[in-house]
Amino acid sequence: MQSLDDFARGKLQDLEARGLRRRLNSTARVSGIHVERDGRRLISFSCNDYLNLSQDPRVRASAKAAIDSYGAGAGASRLVTGNHPLLEQLERRLAKFKGAEAACVFGSGYLANAGIIPTLAGNGSLILIDELAHSCIRAGARLSAARSLMFRHNDMDNLKALLAANRASAKRCLIATDGVFSMDGDLAPLKSLSELAKQYDCWLMVDDAHGLGVLNGGHGSTLGYDVPLQMGTLSKAIGGYGGYICASSSVIDLIKTRAGSFIYTTGLPPSCVGAAIAALDIVESEPELTALPLAKAREFTGLMNLPEAQSPVVPLIVGDARRAMQLAAALEEDGFLVVAIRPPTVPEGGSRLRLTFSAGHPDDEIERLASAIRKQLRRAVA
Ligand SMILES: *Cc1c(COP(=O)(O)O)cnc(C)c1O
């Protein structure tokens, strides 16, 4: 019999040979845009902290104040004794900001999807998921007893065909997509999606992890569309940690009663909740700040002659995984942290540099980055 260690080593060797082994790099974030790695200071184009709020003095102070009031941890599940008063305050604020009746805060965005989807879609239900939607949507679907199908990315004809062929045989149907696609930066066609959802009597869930705080004055990609299930994270533009869903009061009550990743896990620590409340204050009172990440991304796509950015996420598709790693390493030599993304996070042959732009990136650094990337791409061709 193969030993456990032989099993692990064999797997790792295989992944290494395909350029797919992953390694952690100790990284200290030293400002909104700078990190330190291996003793070097780099400018990061890889954080999802779009408004640099994780480092904001007001957000840090609010996190510290929450610790002083309520301690370092929640101490139990929210349904036991972990429901400290800041959580209810944050949920009211989120619901109001997203134009929903109520909200439920989870430990993370991943946990949110892992709990919401099985609560709403069970045996006899159908789940239709955009093929490029985030991994945790698929994880949530696998945790449910529902049948799930993928539709081609943003392809409404394909979705319609799947609905026509499969909707009638399912009791209930959930359509789930990212609002802003995390690895491609493009937007879901929410108008068509909500129309199809109505036409075929489906529930629409939009994961707006990369929309909150940076699109439509910070309200996110769903603003102005009829989306009954608005899910997102507090870990990106909000700068801290946690996940949420905004929906009607009855849906939220059901989720709080039934979602496993809400019930059987400890409540979010007071510091995270305090940070999120202060970050929301900033998002709500400084709409001009929320517009900056997209404007910066558009500066870059303009300089690079790429299609105009639709969000602060800009992919530079390279194809080969090893080549993407080499490019990232070369840019690191030039002082830029631009992380390469490989399968299975992206489809086979779709390895890329994934760039994210934040409010704090100075224009001259964006110009320097564009010329460094152009230099590396020329070198590769030569
Ligand atoms: C990052 C991300 C998540 C997970 O959120 P966390 O709070 O980091 O767990 C979920 N969905 C999408 C689309 C994401 O990009």
The ligand as a MOL file (V3000), in Angstrom:
LIG
                    3D

  0  0  0     0  0            999 V3000
M  V30 BEGIN CTAB
M  V30 COUNTS 15 15 0 0 0
M  V30 BEGIN ATOM
M  V30 1 C -13.3130 36.3360 -3.2440 0
M  V30 2 C -14.5990 35.8400 -3.7220 0
M  V30 3 C -15.4310 35.1000 -2.8830 0
M  V30 4 C -14.9980 34.6460 -1.5190 0
M  V30 5 O -15.0610 35.6840 -0.5990 0
M  V30 6 P -14.2090 35.5600 0.7530 0
M  V30 7 O -14.8390 36.5490 1.6570 0
M  V30 8 O -12.7990 35.8780 0.3910 0
M  V30 9 O -14.3660 34.1520 1.2180 0
M  V30 10 C -16.6720 34.7420 -3.3480 0
M  V30 11 N -17.0710 35.0620 -4.5840 0
M  V30 12 C -16.2980 35.7580 -5.4260 0
M  V30 13 C -16.8000 36.0890 -6.7920 0
M  V30 14 C -15.0320 36.1560 -5.0210 0
M  V30 15 O -14.2320 36.8200 -5.8650 0
M  V30 END ATOM
M  V30 BEGIN BOND
M  V30 1 1 1 2
M  V30 2 1 2 3
M  V30 3 2 2 14
M  V30 4 1 3 4
M  V30 5 2 3 10
M  V30 6 1 4 5
M  V30 7 1 5 6
M  V30 8 2 6 7
M  V30 9 1 6 8
M  V30 10 1 6 9
M  V30 11 1 10 11
M  V30 12 2 11 12
M  V30 13 1 12 13
M  V30 14 1 12 14
M  V30 15 1 14 15
M  V30 END BOND
M  V30 END CTAB
M  END
